[in-house]
């Protein structure tokens, strides 16, 4: 009877809509990766694109990932719990103004990276960087309003929006990639983001009556932005390390991470989103325990499965299926399969730690920023120092780019679990 009530609860329904929409998105994401692997394989051109995209991805994750949601979801949730009508006029004004600054900053940093790396076809990569900067801007605006949709408890509508983005991206990636190479890949991503803006965000401009929501810079607490998105910051840092030597190792790292991210986002990410919203309203220890058990079980099953089948999975997904569908041989070959499968298994343990840490961090993120500011800052300093020390240690010990990337992932993910456990203790102390 108790199990039946859990399965029939709103939390279970919310999780189902998020989970199945994410599964569909991951299927579409895998299709895109198959297309990318077929056309680009592990080429230096694609490796350089991934290295440049580290900057764009870092900005995207800070301004449009779990970090932004962790900052805004508790605030929006409490407002919609108290008021039936809420005006979004000032939210639109703030988001548009901030997106301009994001464009300028990201473009300056990407330009510096292009000069620093001495990339061939610099003008071509400048064009790519412009497209990536526009994607950052619109993705930032979309994330704010999709967070509002989640705060209302409209998880099904949020799922539709996410699917729309992924579907449009997938429909355009093949023709644009085949015609315009990596700049076509970047443009197809931008078109997917714009589809959300037009279909889901623009209609929300009509919501201009009721209590006004005010967004200010103080709502975007930097330590919270980091802690709320720690997993992706670790992954992006390790990705940069894997390609810092100018080799194509970053391509193998990326192909492996795409597979592992299926579980991180479709299962763990959805669990943490619902957990964050629920405990923003009321403390729920039982839901916390269920969420942690799910994270642990999914992580252990993943590690055991990849121990035996990592090579077969990579060969099937990136080699057999694309070549069969295209009825021709693509750029991805057997040596790429071996390199990617090795990354896949070795990174799986660090992802298990990321699953656990992601869940443990959620309760702390619901605490008032003003009252937990010092603790957040201390944890961020410890977290970023951990990543920096791991990268420096691997550099001075003459690790290969692969060994360095794996070491950064392991060291940083274990560090994240320690910090997450500490944050949960602080949360319990505050809630007493």
WODA-V164566 format. One record per residue. N is the residue number from 0. RES is the residue in one letter. PSI is psi in whole degrees, -180 to 180 (* if undefined). OMEGA is omega in whole degrees, 0 to 359 (NA if undefined). BURIAL is # if it has 9 or more other C-alpha atoms within 8 Angstrom, else .. Layout:
n/res/psi/omega/burial
N/RES/PSI/OMEGA/BURIAL
N/RES/PSI/OMEGA/BURIAL
This chain:
n/res/psi/omega/burial
0/X/-42/180/.
1/X/-42/178/.
2/X/-40/179/.
3/X/-41/180/.
4/X/-34/178/.
5/X/-46/182/.
6/X/-28/181/.
7/X/1/183/.
8/X/163/178/.
9/X/-35/179/.
10/X/-41/179/.
11/X/-39/179/#
12/X/-42/178/#
13/X/-44/180/#
14/X/-40/181/#
15/X/-46/181/.
16/X/-42/178/#
17/X/-42/183/#
18/X/-50/184/#
19/X/-32/175/.
20/X/-37/178/#
21/X/-37/176/#
22/X/-44/178/#
23/X/-42/178/#
24/X/-38/181/#
25/X/-34/175/#
26/X/-46/177/.
27/X/-40/178/#
28/X/-40/178/#
29/X/-37/177/#
30/X/-43/178/#
31/X/-42/180/#
32/X/-34/177/#
33/X/-42/180/#
34/X/-44/179/#
35/X/-46/180/#
36/X/-38/182/#
37/X/-45/184/#
38/X/-36/189/#
39/X/-28/180/#
40/X/-130/179/#
41/X/35/183/#
42/X/156/178/.
43/X/-33/177/.
44/X/-46/179/.
45/X/-38/178/#
46/X/-42/177/#
47/X/-38/177/#
48/X/-44/179/#
49/X/-37/179/#
50/X/-42/176/#
51/X/-38/183/#
52/X/-11/175/#
53/X/-42/179/#
54/X/-50/181/#
55/X/-40/181/#
56/X/-37/178/#
57/X/-46/178/#
58/X/-42/181/#
59/X/-41/182/#
60/X/-35/178/#
61/X/-39/187/#
62/X/-8/184/#
63/X/12/181/#
64/X/-153/180/#
65/X/-26/181/#
66/X/-48/180/#
67/X/-40/178/#
68/X/-41/180/#
69/X/-32/178/#
70/X/-42/192/#
71/X/-28/185/#
72/X/-46/179/#
73/X/-41/180/#
74/X/-49/181/.
75/X/-39/181/#
76/X/-46/181/#
77/X/-36/178/#
78/X/-44/181/.
79/X/-21/174/#
80/X/-31/184/.
81/X/-29/187/.
82/X/139/179/.
83/X/-39/180/.
84/X/131/181/.
85/X/132/179/#
86/X/136/182/#
87/X/12/184/#
88/X/-49/182/#
89/X/-27/177/#
90/X/-43/178/#
91/X/-45/181/#
92/X/-45/181/.
93/X/-45/184/#
94/X/-39/179/#
95/X/-43/180/#
96/X/-43/181/.
97/X/-34/182/.
98/X/-31/178/#
99/X/-45/178/#
100/X/-40/179/.
101/X/-41/179/#
102/X/-49/183/#
103/X/-45/181/.
104/X/-48/181/.
105/X/-36/180/#
106/X/-39/178/#
107/X/-44/181/.
108/X/-43/179/#
109/X/-37/177/#
110/X/-43/178/#
111/X/-40/179/.
112/X/-42/180/#
113/X/-45/179/#
114/X/-40/182/#
115/X/-40/183/.
116/X/-8/181/.
117/X/48/183/.
118/X/140/173/#
119/X/154/182/.
120/X/54/184/.
121/X/-42/181/#
122/X/-35/177/.
123/X/-44/179/.
124/X/-27/173/#
125/X/-42/177/#
126/X/-42/178/#
127/X/-42/182/#
128/X/-35/177/#
129/X/-44/179/#
130/X/-42/179/#
131/X/-38/180/#
132/X/-41/176/#
133/X/-38/179/#
134/X/-41/178/#
135/X/-45/183/#
136/X/-53/184/#
137/X/-31/178/#
138/X/-36/177/#
139/X/-48/179/#
140/X/-46/180/#
141/X/-43/184/#
142/X/-40/179/#
143/X/-47/185/#
144/X/-27/173/#
145/X/-32/175/#
146/X/-38/176/#
147/X/-41/177/#
148/X/-42/177/#
149/X/-38/180/#
150/X/-29/177/#
151/X/-11/183/#
152/X/13/182/.
153/X/65/184/#
154/X/-28/178/#
155/X/-43/178/#
156/X/-40/176/.
157/X/-40/179/#
158/X/-42/178/#
159/X/-41/180/#
160/X/-44/180/#
161/X/-40/179/#
162/X/-41/180/#
163/X/-47/179/#
164/X/-51/184/#
165/X/-40/182/#
166/X/-45/180/#
167/X/-43/177/#
168/X/-47/183/#
169/X/-39/181/#
170/X/-32/183/.
171/X/-18/189/#
172/X/-39/182/#
173/X/-54/181/#
174/X/-40/182/.
175/X/-38/178/#
176/X/-40/181/#
177/X/-28/182/#
178/X/-43/190/.
179/X/14/178/#
180/X/-139/189/#
181/X/-27/176/#
182/X/-30/174/#
183/X/-36/176/#
184/X/-44/180/#
185/X/-40/181/#
186/X/-40/180/#
187/X/-35/176/#
188/X/-42/179/#
189/X/-40/179/#
190/X/-40/177/#
191/X/-42/179/#
192/X/-43/180/#
193/X/-29/179/#
194/X/-38/176/#
195/X/-43/181/#
196/X/-43/184/#
197/X/-41/188/#
198/X/-38/188/.
199/X/-36/185/#
200/X/-46/183/#
201/X/-43/178/.
202/X/-22/181/.
203/X/-9/175/.
204/X/-23/180/#
205/X/-12/181/.
206/X/81/186/#
207/X/19/177/#
208/X/157/181/.
209/X/-167/181/.
210/X/140/184/.
211/X/130/172/#
212/X/127/179/#
213/X/126/175/.
214/X/134/179/.
215/X/170/179/.
216/X/-31/181/.
217/X/-20/177/.
218/X/-16/182/.
219/X/74/181/#
220/X/122/186/#
221/X/-46/177/.
222/X/-37/178/#
223/X/-37/177/#
224/X/-39/180/#
225/X/-51/183/#
226/X/-36/180/#
227/X/-13/182/#
228/X/30/186/#
229/X/-38/184/#
230/X/-47/181/#
231/X/-31/176/.
232/X/-40/177/#
233/X/-47/182/#
234/X/-45/180/#
235/X/-41/178/#
236/X/-45/179/#
237/X/-35/179/#
238/X/-42/178/#
239/X/-43/179/#
240/X/-38/182/#
241/X/-23/181/#
242/X/5/185/#
243/X/-22/180/#
244/X/2/179/.
245/X/5/180/.
246/X/-179/179/#
247/X/13/179/#
248/X/-30/180/#
249/X/-29/178/#
250/X/-44/178/#
251/X/-42/177/#
252/X/-46/183/#
253/X/-43/179/#
254/X/-39/180/#
255/X/-44/182/#
256/X/-35/177/#
257/X/-42/179/#
258/X/-44/182/#
259/X/-31/180/#
260/X/-17/176/#
261/X/-46/180/#
262/X/-38/182/#
263/X/-39/184/#
264/X/-40/185/#
265/X/-30/181/#
266/X/-63/186/#
267/X/-41/180/#
268/X/-41/180/#
269/X/-40/177/#
270/X/-45/183/#
271/X/-33/178/#
272/X/-48/180/.
273/X/-40/178/#
274/X/-44/180/#
275/X/-43/181/#
276/X/-44/183/#
277/X/-45/183/#
278/X/-9/171/#
279/X/-27/181/#
280/X/-45/184/.
281/X/141/178/.
282/X/134/183/.
283/X/88/183/.
284/X/-38/181/.
285/X/-44/179/.
286/X/-36/178/.
287/X/-44/180/#
288/X/-45/178/.
289/X/-44/182/.
290/X/-42/180/#
291/X/-40/178/#
292/X/-40/177/.
293/X/-46/180/#
294/X/-44/181/#
295/X/-46/182/#
296/X/-44/179/.
297/X/-42/180/#
298/X/-43/180/#
299/X/-42/177/#
300/X/-39/179/.
301/X/-48/182/#
302/X/-46/180/#
303/X/-44/181/.
304/X/-43/182/#
305/X/-23/176/#
306/X/-36/184/.
307/X/-27/192/.
308/X/13/183/.
309/X/-45/180/#
310/X/-46/182/#
311/X/-39/180/.
312/X/-47/181/#
313/X/-42/180/#
314/X/-43/180/#
315/X/-49/188/#
316/X/-47/189/#
317/X/-15/183/#
318/X/-59/187/#
319/X/-52/183/#
320/X/-51/180/#
321/X/-43/181/#
322/X/-35/179/#
323/X/-45/181/.
324/X/-43/181/.
325/X/-14/182/.
326/X/36/177/.
327/X/170/182/.
328/X/125/180/.
329/X/-169/183/#
330/X/-25/181/#
331/X/126/185/#
332/X/-176/185/#
333/X/-34/177/.
334/X/-33/175/.
335/X/-37/177/#
336/X/-46/182/#
337/X/-46/182/#
338/X/-41/182/#
339/X/-41/181/#
340/X/-34/177/#
341/X/-45/176/#
342/X/-43/185/#
343/X/-49/181/#
344/X/-44/184/#
345/X/-30/179/#
346/X/-17/186/#
347/X/-36/179/#
348/X/-42/179/#
349/X/-32/178/#
350/X/-31/174/#
351/X/-44/177/#
352/X/-37/179/#
353/X/-38/178/#
354/X/-48/182/#
355/X/-46/182/#
356/X/-38/180/#
357/X/-43/180/#
358/X/-44/183/#
359/X/-28/183/#
360/X/-26/191/#
361/X/-47/181/#
362/X/-42/182/#
363/X/-34/183/#
364/X/-13/178/#
365/X/-12/181/#
366/X/149/177/#
367/X/131/183/.
368/X/-42/182/.
369/X/-38/184/.
370/X/-14/181/.
371/X/18/185/#
372/X/-45/182/.
373/X/-43/180/.
374/X/-43/179/.
375/X/-45/182/#
376/X/-43/179/#
377/X/-43/181/.
378/X/-39/179/#
379/X/-43/178/#
380/X/-46/179/.
381/X/-40/181/.
382/X/-51/182/#
383/X/-36/176/.
384/X/-37/178/.
385/X/-45/178/#
386/X/-45/181/#
387/X/-44/180/.
388/X/-39/179/.
389/X/-43/180/#
390/X/-42/180/#
391/X/-43/180/.
392/X/-45/180/.
393/X/-33/180/#
394/X/-44/183/#
395/X/-14/177/.
396/X/13/175/.
397/X/42/175/.
398/X/153/169/#
399/X/167/181/.
400/X/-35/178/#
401/X/-47/179/#
402/X/-38/179/#
403/X/-45/181/#
404/X/-44/180/#
405/X/-41/180/#
406/X/-44/178/#
407/X/-41/179/#
408/X/-48/183/#
409/X/-51/183/#
410/X/-45/184/#
411/X/-37/181/#
412/X/-38/176/#
413/X/-41/176/#
414/X/-39/180/#
415/X/-38/178/#
416/X/-42/179/#
417/X/-45/179/.
418/X/-38/180/#
419/X/-41/177/#
420/X/-41/178/#
421/X/-41/180/.
422/X/-36/180/#
423/X/-36/176/#
424/X/-43/178/.
425/X/-38/179/#
426/X/-46/180/#
427/X/-39/178/.
428/X/-39/180/.
429/X/-37/185/.
430/X/-6/180/.
431/X/*/NA/.
